[in-house]
Amino acid sequence: MNRVEQLHQFLQEEPNDPFNIYALALEYQKTDIAKAKELFDRVLHEHETYVPVYYHAGNLYLELEMPDRAMLIFEKGIIEAKKQNELKAMRELQSVYNELI
């Protein structure tokens, strides 16, 4: 079983676990950008408090040459990381955001 198949199995077993969706998005980012985008968007929509998604989703949108959308994602991520006192994540998001402004 390859990595994508294994992650799909994990997602079937626990469809509401944001990590499973996020991990699958990261894996698809290597081979299928559209699928990765769909999965990152799903996490952003269904699990707004899942801080790790903001950095990777924002960077994906930069890769897709959609900087306005990326900036919104980074902004939301900074706010959420601050709420959760995730200072390292907040600094990483702020750093990327600062490069865009």
C-alpha positions in Angstrom: 0.0 0.0 0.0 1.5 3.4 -1.0 1.3 6.5 1.2 -1.7 8.0 -0.5 -3.7 4.8 -0.2 -2.7 4.5 3.4 -3.8 8.1 4.1 -7.1 7.6 2.3 -7.7 4.6 4.5 -7.0 6.7 7.7 -9.4 9.3 6.3 -12.1 6.7 5.8 -11.6 5.4 9.3 -11.7 8.9 10.9 -13.2 11.3 8.4 -13.5 14.2 10.9 -9.9 14.2 12.0 -8.3 17.3 10.5 -4.9 15.7 10.6 -5.9 13.0 8.2 -7.2 15.5 5.6 -4.2 17.7 6.1 -1.7 14.9 5.7 -3.4 13.7 2.5 -3.3 17.3 1.2 0.4 17.4 1.9 1.0 14.2 0.0 -1.1 15.3 -2.9 0.8 18.5 -3.1 3.7 16.5 -4.6 1.6 15.1 -7.5 -1.9 16.7 -7.8 -2.1 20.4 -6.9 -5.8 20.6 -7.6 -6.5 17.8 -5.2 -4.2 19.3 -2.5 -6.0 22.6 -2.8 -9.4 20.9 -2.4 -8.2 19.1 0.7 -6.5 22.2 2.2 -9.7 24.2 1.6 -11.7 21.5 3.3 -9.6 21.7 6.4 -9.8 25.5 6.3 -13.5 25.4 6.0 -14.4 22.5 8.4 -11.6 22.8 10.9 -10.7 26.5 11.3 -8.9 25.9 14.5 -6.3 23.5 13.0 -3.3 25.8 12.9 -0.8 23.7 10.9 -3.0 24.0 7.8 -2.6 27.7 7.4 1.1 27.8 6.5 0.9 25.1 3.9 -2.4 26.2 2.4 -1.1 29.8 2.2 2.0 28.7 0.4 0.0 26.5 -2.0 -2.0 29.6 -3.0 1.2 31.5 -3.5 2.4 28.7 -5.8 -0.9 29.0 -7.6 -0.2 32.7 -8.1 -3.1 33.8 -5.9 -1.4 36.1 -3.4 -4.6 37.8 -2.2 -6.0 34.5 -1.1 -2.7 33.4 0.4 -2.6 36.7 2.5 -6.1 36.0 3.8 -5.1 32.5 4.8 -2.0 33.7 6.6 -3.9 36.5 8.3 -6.5 34.0 9.6 -3.7 31.6 10.6 -1.9 34.3 12.6 -5.2 35.1 14.5 -5.9 31.5 15.2 -2.3 30.7 16.3 -2.4 33.7 18.6 -5.7 32.5 20.1 -4.2 29.1 20.8 -0.9 30.6 22.0 0.9 28.7 19.3 3.8 31.3 19.2 6.1 29.4 16.8 3.4 28.9 14.2 2.3 32.5 14.7 5.9 33.7 14.0 6.2 31.5 10.9 2.9 32.8 9.5 3.8 36.4 10.3 7.1 36.0 8.7 5.7 34.8 5.4 2.9 37.4 5.6 5.4 40.2 6.2 7.2 39.2 3.0 4.0 39.7 1.0 3.1 43.2 2.2 
